[in-house]
Amino acid sequence: MKPLNLKIRVLSVFCFVLSTVYSFAQQGSVTVNQDKKIDALLELKKEMNKNENDSERYKIQVYSGNRSGAQNAQKEFGESFGNWHPSMQYETPNFKIWAGSFRTRLEADRALKRIKRKFPHAFIFKPKK
């Protein structure tokens, strides 16, 4: 009975090794079919992003919360500080009011000092766009 048991074990190991070798020998290829205009659009998008200086400038966030609060804050900010145009942005789940487009941190700090009198939770940031 031992020789039969040994033969089964050896055969099982052989089958296992054989199946392992062939199971990893997979090959394949992927073909992507796309319109040639997509490459042109991507290049155009890159060019537009280079020219857009907003990501290199500082902004001040005045408000973050629900839509009605953002609309009120935008209106109040526009009445108080007409020279910095407030814009409403939506980043899930909040509406945000951003103002200004400052070239340097010093300009943004000076503006923030004035803005904080009316909007104490305002802060400076650089958009990631």
N, C-alpha and C positions, 0 to 999 in steps of 0.2 A: 504494500500500500504506500510505502514511502517513495518508491521510484515514480509512481503515478502522480503523487502529490508534488514531487520535485519537477516533473515534466510540465505540469499545469502552471506552476509558478514561473518557470523559465519561459514558457509560451506566453503567459500573461505579460511578463516584463518585455519580451520581444515585441508583442503587439502594441504595448504602450509606447515604447520608444519609436516604433515605426509610425504610429499615428501622430506622435508629437512632431516628428520631423516633417511630415507632409502637411500638417495643419498650419505650420508657420511659413510655408512656401506659397504665399499668396501674392499675386501681382495684379496690378490694375493701372488704369490711366484715366485721367479726368480731362474732358474737353469742355472749355467754356465758350459758348457762342453768345456774343454780344454785339450790339450795334456799334459801328465805328464812331458814331457821334458822341458816345459816352466819354471816350477819351478826350475829345475836344471840349466837352462840357466840364470835365474835371480840371483841365488846364485853365479854362476860363474862370472857374471857381477859385483856383489857386491864385490867379492874377488879381481877382477882385479882393481876396483876403490880404494880399500884399499891400494894396493901396488903401485898405481900410485902417485908419489909425486909431480906431476906438479901443482896440485891445492893448495898445501901447499907452493909453491915457488913463488917468485916475478919474473915478467917479465917486459920488457920495450917495449912499443909500439912506433915504430919509424915512421910509416906512416899509414894513413887511407884515402882511396879514390878509384879511379878507378883502373882497372887491370894493365894497362900499367904503370901508376905511381908507383904502388906497385912493379911491376917487376923491374923497374929502381931503386927504393929505396932499394930493396933487393940486387940487384947486387952491388950498390954503398956501401951499408953497409958491405956486405961480403968482398969487396976489402979493406975497411978502417979498419974494426974490425973483423979480421978472427977468433979470439978466441971465439966470441959469435956467434953462428950459427943462422942466421935469418930464420924465417919460415913465409910462407904466410897463412893467415887465411881468411875465407870468412864469414862475418856476414852481412846479408842483410842490406843495399844495398852496403856495402863497402868491399874492400879488405884491409886487415891490415897486417902489417909486425911487428912481435913480435921477440924479441931477448933475449937471455940469459935465465937462470934458476937459480936464486939467492936464497940461503937459508935464508939470513937475509936481512932486509931492509937496513942495513948499506952497505952491498956488492952492492946492487942495486943502492944506492945513489952514491957510488963511480963510478960505471960504467956510471950512468946517467950523471954525471958531465963531463966525457970524451965525451960521445955520443952527448951531447947537443951542443958541438962546431960545429959539422957537421950537426946535425938534431935538430934544436932549438925547435921543437914542440914535442919532445919525452917526455914520462912520464912513471912512474912506476905504475904497477897495479898487482893484484892477480887474475888469472883466476878463474872463478866460476865452472869449470868442476869438 
